[in-house]
Amino acid sequence: MDCNLQIAEDVMLVEAMPADALMELETLAVEAMGKLDFVPDTGLAIYVATDEYVQSLNQQYRGVDATTDVLTFPAEPMPKEFEDEEAPYAGDIILAYQHILEQAAQSNHAPADEFGLLVIHGLLHLAGYDHDTPERQKVMWEKQAELLALFNIPIVVPDFIHGPDESES
């Protein structure tokens, strides 16, 4: 597995989550990818960005004009003629630095744990998991809890509340 983490130049790093702590997310991602059965040598990019940048991506790609903690962008499938020549690429995980720090403080989580949760959450999306229905959320949350426990991240993520039209009759 190969992970490349980049920190945007305009992100104002703070002592609670400095660059060296962010770089440890690469190791977490690589180890979690192994547990999620990604093909060996699969590539991944993690981009630590400003809240404003994440908000602009959220508006552009999801039609939501608000910041969010994490966005994932899965890679397009590799063309058949290149499968033997190129390592697979899972996609990109975009993290909103300040938003995540604020979210960690509000939840009484260590910043490193909150960032770890969101890397795992993003990887689950790239592996095909989703939480768009109660049934799919249950499966994703179970796998997420398993990985959080495996990596000693003491966070329990509550279920989203889905509307009545989103559950089985």
C-alpha atoms as an extended CHARMM CRD file, in Angstrom:
* protein
*
       169  EXT
         1         1  MET       CA              0.0000000000        0.0000000000        0.0000000000  PROA      1               0.0000000000
         2         2  ASP       CA              1.1620000000        3.4910000000       -0.6980000000  PROA      2               0.0000000000
         3         3  CYS       CA             -0.1990000000        6.6020000000        1.0000000000  PROA      3               0.0000000000
         4         4  ASN       CA              0.7890000000       10.1910000000        0.3500000000  PROA      4               0.0000000000
         5         5  LEU       CA             -0.3660000000       12.8370000000        2.8210000000  PROA      5               0.0000000000
         6         6  GLN       CA             -0.1480000000       16.5000000000        1.8460000000  PROA      6               0.0000000000
         7         7  ILE       CA             -0.8760000000       19.5310000000        3.9820000000  PROA      7               0.0000000000
         8         8  ALA       CA             -2.0970000000       22.5980000000        2.0950000000  PROA      8               0.0000000000
         9         9  GLU       CA              0.1830000000       25.6060000000        2.4950000000  PROA      9               0.0000000000
        10        10  ASP       CA             -2.6550000000       27.7880000000        3.7890000000  PROA      10              0.0000000000
        11        11  VAL       CA             -3.6020000000       25.4080000000        6.6390000000  PROA      11              0.0000000000
        12        12  MET       CA             -2.6430000000       27.0590000000        9.9250000000  PROA      12              0.0000000000
        13        13  LEU       CA             -1.3100000000       24.1530000000       11.9810000000  PROA      13              0.0000000000
        14        14  VAL       CA             -1.6980000000       24.2430000000       15.7560000000  PROA      14              0.0000000000
        15        15  GLU       CA              0.0790000000       22.4370000000       18.5720000000  PROA      15              0.0000000000
        16        16  ALA       CA             -2.8970000000       20.1310000000       19.1760000000  PROA      16              0.0000000000
        17        17  MET       CA             -2.3580000000       18.4660000000       15.7690000000  PROA      17              0.0000000000
        18        18  PRO       CA              1.0550000000       19.3650000000       14.3080000000  PROA      18              0.0000000000
        19        19  ALA       CA              2.5010000000       18.1860000000       11.0030000000  PROA      19              0.0000000000
        20        20  ASP       CA              4.3070000000       15.1750000000       12.4880000000  PROA      20              0.0000000000
        21        21  ALA       CA              1.0510000000       13.9230000000       14.0580000000  PROA      21              0.0000000000
        22        22  LEU       CA             -0.7350000000       14.3870000000       10.7300000000  PROA      22              0.0000000000
        23        23  MET       CA              1.9850000000       12.4200000000        8.9440000000  PROA      23              0.0000000000
        24        24  GLU       CA              1.2700000000        9.4400000000       11.2460000000  PROA      24              0.0000000000
        25        25  LEU       CA             -2.0770000000        9.1710000000        9.4650000000  PROA      25              0.0000000000
        26        26  GLU       CA             -0.1910000000        7.6910000000        6.4960000000  PROA      26              0.0000000000
        27        27  THR       CA              0.7760000000        4.6480000000        8.5750000000  PROA      27              0.0000000000
        28        28  LEU       CA             -2.7640000000        4.2870000000        9.9170000000  PROA      28              0.0000000000
        29        29  ALA       CA             -4.1680000000        4.4580000000        6.3870000000  PROA      29              0.0000000000
        30        30  VAL       CA             -1.7640000000        1.8560000000        5.0020000000  PROA      30              0.0000000000
        31        31  GLU       CA             -2.4810000000       -0.5560000000        7.8650000000  PROA      31              0.0000000000
        32        32  ALA       CA             -6.2490000000       -0.0140000000        7.6070000000  PROA      32              0.0000000000
        33        33  MET       CA             -6.1190000000       -0.5750000000        3.8430000000  PROA      33              0.0000000000
        34        34  GLY       CA             -4.5550000000       -3.9640000000        4.5320000000  PROA      34              0.0000000000
        35        35  LYS       CA             -7.4280000000       -4.8400000000        6.8780000000  PROA      35              0.0000000000
        36        36  LEU       CA             -9.9520000000       -3.7250000000        4.2310000000  PROA      36              0.0000000000
        37        37  ASP       CA             -8.4530000000       -6.0520000000        1.6100000000  PROA      37              0.0000000000
        38        38  PHE       CA             -7.3270000000       -3.3890000000       -0.8270000000  PROA      38              0.0000000000
        39        39  VAL       CA             -5.1340000000       -4.8850000000       -3.5520000000  PROA      39              0.0000000000
        40        40  PRO       CA             -1.4330000000       -4.7540000000       -2.5580000000  PROA      40              0.0000000000
        41        41  ASP       CA              0.3640000000       -1.5920000000       -3.7110000000  PROA      41              0.0000000000
        42        42  THR       CA             -2.9040000000        0.3500000000       -3.9410000000  PROA      42              0.0000000000
        43        43  GLY       CA             -2.2580000000        4.0720000000       -3.7870000000  PROA      43              0.0000000000
        44        44  LEU       CA             -4.0960000000        6.6590000000       -1.7020000000  PROA      44              0.0000000000
        45        45  ALA       CA             -3.8110000000       10.4130000000       -1.2150000000  PROA      45              0.0000000000
        46        46  ILE       CA             -4.8320000000       12.2400000000        1.9370000000  PROA      46              0.0000000000
        47        47  TYR       CA             -5.0750000000       16.0000000000        1.6310000000  PROA      47              0.0000000000
        48        48  VAL       CA             -5.3230000000       18.1930000000        4.7370000000  PROA      48              0.0000000000
        49        49  ALA       CA             -7.1050000000       21.3680000000        3.6610000000  PROA      49              0.0000000000
        50        50  THR       CA             -8.7470000000       24.5040000000        4.9420000000  PROA      50              0.0000000000
        51        51  ASP       CA            -12.4070000000       24.5030000000        5.8540000000  PROA      51              0.0000000000
        52        52  GLU       CA            -13.0580000000       26.9700000000        3.0420000000  PROA      52              0.0000000000
        53        53  TYR       CA            -11.5390000000       24.6510000000        0.4620000000  PROA      53              0.0000000000
        54        54  VAL       CA            -13.5370000000       21.6710000000        1.7340000000  PROA      54              0.0000000000
        55        55  GLN       CA            -16.6940000000       23.7890000000        1.7050000000  PROA      55              0.0000000000
        56        56  SER       CA            -16.0610000000       24.7200000000       -1.9380000000  PROA      56              0.0000000000
        57        57  LEU       CA            -15.5740000000       21.0440000000       -2.8690000000  PROA      57              0.0000000000
        58        58  ASN       CA            -18.7010000000       20.0890000000       -0.9320000000  PROA      58              0.0000000000
        59        59  GLN       CA            -20.6750000000       22.7060000000       -2.8710000000  PROA      59              0.0000000000
        60        60  GLN       CA            -19.1790000000       21.7240000000       -6.2170000000  PROA      60              0.0000000000
        61        61  TYR       CA            -19.5280000000       17.9470000000       -5.9140000000  PROA      61              0.0000000000
        62        62  ARG       CA            -22.4040000000       17.4160000000       -3.4700000000  PROA      62              0.0000000000
        63        63  GLY       CA            -24.4060000000       20.6320000000       -3.8230000000  PROA      63              0.0000000000
        64        64  VAL       CA            -24.0340000000       21.3450000000       -0.0910000000  PROA      64              0.0000000000
        65        65  ASP       CA            -22.7850000000       24.8450000000        0.7240000000  PROA      65              0.0000000000
        66        66  ALA       CA            -21.2550000000       23.9690000000        4.0910000000  PROA      66              0.0000000000
        67        67  THR       CA            -17.9940000000       22.6090000000        5.3440000000  PROA      67              0.0000000000
        68        68  THR       CA            -17.7860000000       18.9760000000        6.3700000000  PROA      68              0.0000000000
        69        69  ASP       CA            -15.1200000000       16.9880000000        8.1440000000  PROA      69              0.0000000000
        70        70  VAL       CA            -14.1450000000       14.5830000000        5.3630000000  PROA      70              0.0000000000
        71        71  LEU       CA            -14.7960000000       14.1140000000        1.6600000000  PROA      71              0.0000000000
        72        72  THR       CA            -13.7520000000       11.1170000000       -0.3890000000  PROA      72              0.0000000000
        73        73  PHE       CA            -13.2190000000       10.9100000000       -4.1090000000  PROA      73              0.0000000000
        74        74  PRO       CA            -12.8550000000        7.3470000000       -5.4040000000  PROA      74              0.0000000000
        75        75  ALA       CA            -10.5550000000        6.8330000000       -8.3560000000  PROA      75              0.0000000000
        76        76  GLU       CA            -11.9130000000        5.7680000000      -11.7030000000  PROA      76              0.0000000000
        77        77  PRO       CA            -11.3160000000        2.0810000000      -12.4690000000  PROA      77              0.0000000000
        78        78  MET       CA             -8.0180000000        1.3580000000      -14.1890000000  PROA      78              0.0000000000
        79        79  PRO       CA             -8.3910000000        0.6830000000      -17.9400000000  PROA      79              0.0000000000
        80        80  LYS       CA             -7.8520000000       -3.0180000000      -18.6340000000  PROA      80              0.0000000000
        81        81  GLU       CA             -4.8240000000       -2.3980000000      -20.8480000000  PROA      81              0.0000000000
        82        82  PHE       CA             -2.9540000000       -0.7430000000      -17.9200000000  PROA      82              0.0000000000
        83        83  GLU       CA             -3.9280000000       -3.1290000000      -15.0990000000  PROA      83              0.0000000000
        84        84  ASP       CA             -0.6640000000       -5.0760000000      -15.3180000000  PROA      84              0.0000000000
        85        85  GLU       CA              1.5080000000       -1.9640000000      -15.6360000000  PROA      85              0.0000000000
        86        86  GLU       CA              0.1080000000        0.4290000000      -13.0290000000  PROA      86              0.0000000000
        87        87  ALA       CA             -0.5590000000        0.0010000000       -9.3270000000  PROA      87              0.0000000000
        88        88  PRO       CA             -4.2350000000        0.5050000000       -8.4840000000  PROA      88              0.0000000000
        89        89  TYR       CA             -5.2810000000        3.8220000000       -6.9810000000  PROA      89              0.0000000000
        90        90  ALA       CA             -8.0900000000        3.9320000000       -4.3880000000  PROA      90              0.0000000000
        91        91  GLY       CA             -8.7440000000        7.6700000000       -4.4670000000  PROA      91              0.0000000000
        92        92  ASP       CA             -8.4500000000       10.7850000000       -2.3490000000  PROA      92              0.0000000000
        93        93  ILE       CA             -9.4710000000       11.6300000000        1.1960000000  PROA      93              0.0000000000
        94        94  ILE       CA             -9.8420000000       15.3540000000        1.9040000000  PROA      94              0.0000000000
        95        95  LEU       CA             -9.7800000000       16.4360000000        5.5720000000  PROA      95              0.0000000000
        96        96  ALA       CA            -10.9940000000       19.8470000000        6.8260000000  PROA      96              0.0000000000
        97        97  TYR       CA             -8.3050000000       20.6360000000        9.4150000000  PROA      97              0.0000000000
        98        98  GLN       CA             -9.9250000000       23.3290000000       11.5660000000  PROA      98              0.0000000000
        99        99  HSD       CA            -13.4000000000       21.7720000000       11.3550000000  PROA      99              0.0000000000
       100       100  ILE       CA            -12.0200000000       18.4580000000       12.6150000000  PROA      100             0.0000000000
       101       101  LEU       CA            -10.1880000000       20.1640000000       15.4900000000  PROA      101             0.0000000000
       102       102  GLU       CA            -13.4110000000       21.9210000000       16.5130000000  PROA      102             0.0000000000
       103       103  GLN       CA            -15.3890000000       18.6860000000       16.1710000000  PROA      103             0.0000000000
       104       104  ALA       CA            -12.8460000000       16.8720000000       18.3740000000  PROA      104             0.0000000000
       105       105  ALA       CA            -13.0730000000       19.5870000000       21.0490000000  PROA      105             0.0000000000
       106       106  GLN       CA            -16.8860000000       19.5440000000       21.0130000000  PROA      106             0.0000000000
       107       107  SER       CA            -16.9020000000       15.7410000000       21.3690000000  PROA      107             0.0000000000
       108       108  ASN       CA            -14.0930000000       15.6170000000       23.9560000000  PROA      108             0.0000000000
       109       109  HSD       CA            -11.9810000000       13.4980000000       21.6070000000  PROA      109             0.0000000000
       110       110  ALA       CA             -8.2290000000       13.7330000000       21.2290000000  PROA      110             0.0000000000
       111       111  PRO       CA             -7.5020000000       15.4550000000       17.9080000000  PROA      111             0.0000000000
       112       112  ALA       CA             -5.3610000000       12.5320000000       16.7260000000  PROA      112             0.0000000000
       113       113  ASP       CA             -8.2480000000       10.1440000000       17.4160000000  PROA      113             0.0000000000
       114       114  GLU       CA            -10.7170000000       12.3340000000       15.5200000000  PROA      114             0.0000000000
       115       115  PHE       CA             -8.4020000000       12.5410000000       12.5040000000  PROA      115             0.0000000000
       116       116  GLY       CA             -7.8510000000        8.7540000000       12.7100000000  PROA      116             0.0000000000
       117       117  LEU       CA            -11.5970000000        8.1370000000       12.7680000000  PROA      117             0.0000000000
       118       118  LEU       CA            -12.0670000000       10.2480000000        9.6610000000  PROA      118             0.0000000000
       119       119  VAL       CA             -9.2520000000        8.5440000000        7.7490000000  PROA      119             0.0000000000
       120       120  ILE       CA            -10.8650000000        5.1840000000        8.5480000000  PROA      120             0.0000000000
       121       121  HSD       CA            -14.2910000000        6.5710000000        7.6260000000  PROA      121             0.0000000000
       122       122  GLY       CA            -12.9300000000        7.8380000000        4.3080000000  PROA      122             0.0000000000
       123       123  LEU       CA            -11.2260000000        4.5190000000        3.5690000000  PROA      123             0.0000000000
       124       124  LEU       CA            -14.4780000000        2.6920000000        4.2080000000  PROA      124             0.0000000000
       125       125  HSD       CA            -16.1720000000        4.8890000000        1.6000000000  PROA      125             0.0000000000
       126       126  LEU       CA            -13.3530000000        4.1670000000       -0.8600000000  PROA      126             0.0000000000
       127       127  ALA       CA            -13.8060000000        0.4430000000       -0.1360000000  PROA      127             0.0000000000
       128       128  GLY       CA            -17.4790000000        0.6910000000       -1.1210000000  PROA      128             0.0000000000
       129       129  TYR       CA            -19.1760000000        1.1550000000        2.2440000000  PROA      129             0.0000000000
       130       130  ASP       CA            -21.8340000000        3.8460000000        2.7160000000  PROA      130             0.0000000000
       131       131  HSD       CA            -24.3090000000        5.0910000000        5.3060000000  PROA      131             0.0000000000
       132       132  ASP       CA            -27.0700000000        6.2830000000        2.9930000000  PROA      132             0.0000000000
       133       133  THR       CA            -29.6670000000        3.8320000000        4.3730000000  PROA      133             0.0000000000
       134       134  PRO       CA            -30.1020000000        2.3670000000        7.8560000000  PROA      134             0.0000000000
       135       135  GLU       CA            -29.0860000000       -1.0850000000        6.6210000000  PROA      135             0.0000000000
       136       136  ARG       CA            -25.9210000000        0.0910000000        4.8870000000  PROA      136             0.0000000000
       137       137  GLN       CA            -25.0740000000        2.3470000000        7.8210000000  PROA      137             0.0000000000
       138       138  LYS       CA            -25.2760000000       -0.6390000000       10.1920000000  PROA      138             0.0000000000
       139       139  VAL       CA            -22.7760000000       -2.5880000000        8.0720000000  PROA      139             0.0000000000
       140       140  MET       CA            -20.4360000000        0.3970000000        7.7220000000  PROA      140             0.0000000000
       141       141  TRP       CA            -20.6210000000        1.3230000000       11.4110000000  PROA      141             0.0000000000
       142       142  GLU       CA            -19.8300000000       -2.2690000000       12.4340000000  PROA      142             0.0000000000
       143       143  LYS       CA            -16.7130000000       -2.3230000000       10.2400000000  PROA      143             0.0000000000
       144       144  GLN       CA            -15.7590000000        1.1710000000       11.4010000000  PROA      144             0.0000000000
       145       145  ALA       CA            -16.0790000000        0.1300000000       15.0740000000  PROA      145             0.0000000000
       146       146  GLU       CA            -13.9580000000       -2.9540000000       14.3770000000  PROA      146             0.0000000000
       147       147  LEU       CA            -11.1840000000       -0.8490000000       12.8180000000  PROA      147             0.0000000000
       148       148  LEU       CA            -11.3510000000        1.8350000000       15.5070000000  PROA      148             0.0000000000
       149       149  ALA       CA            -10.9060000000       -0.8470000000       18.1720000000  PROA      149             0.0000000000
       150       150  LEU       CA             -8.0740000000       -2.4960000000       16.2320000000  PROA      150             0.0000000000
       151       151  PHE       CA             -6.1770000000        0.8060000000       16.0640000000  PROA      151             0.0000000000
       152       152  ASN       CA             -6.9940000000        1.8150000000       19.6540000000  PROA      152             0.0000000000
       153       153  ILE       CA             -9.0990000000        4.8200000000       18.6960000000  PROA      153             0.0000000000
       154       154  PRO       CA            -11.5940000000        5.1560000000       21.5780000000  PROA      154             0.0000000000
       155       155  ILE       CA            -14.4650000000        6.7470000000       19.6740000000  PROA      155             0.0000000000
       156       156  VAL       CA            -17.9930000000        5.4080000000       19.3810000000  PROA      156             0.0000000000
       157       157  VAL       CA            -19.8020000000        6.9470000000       16.4230000000  PROA      157             0.0000000000
       158       158  PRO       CA            -23.5510000000        7.3880000000       16.9480000000  PROA      158             0.0000000000
       159       159  ASP       CA            -25.9970000000        6.2940000000       14.2730000000  PROA      159             0.0000000000
       160       160  PHE       CA            -27.3960000000        8.9130000000       11.9570000000  PROA      160             0.0000000000
       161       161  ILE       CA            -31.1030000000        9.3350000000       12.2180000000  PROA      161             0.0000000000
       162       162  HSD       CA            -32.6630000000        8.3020000000        8.9270000000  PROA      162             0.0000000000
       163       163  GLY       CA            -36.1190000000        9.5090000000        7.9570000000  PROA      163             0.0000000000
       164       164  PRO       CA            -39.0600000000        7.0960000000        7.6930000000  PROA      164             0.0000000000
       165       165  ASP       CA            -38.7770000000        6.9710000000        3.8960000000  PROA      165             0.0000000000
       166       166  GLU       CA            -35.2000000000        5.6750000000        4.1940000000  PROA      166             0.0000000000
       167       167  SER       CA            -35.9160000000        2.5070000000        6.1390000000  PROA      167             0.0000000000
       168       168  GLU       CA            -37.5040000000       -0.7630000000        5.1120000000  PROA      168             0.0000000000
       169       169  SER       CA            -41.2840000000       -1.0790000000        5.4750000000  PROA      169             0.0000000000
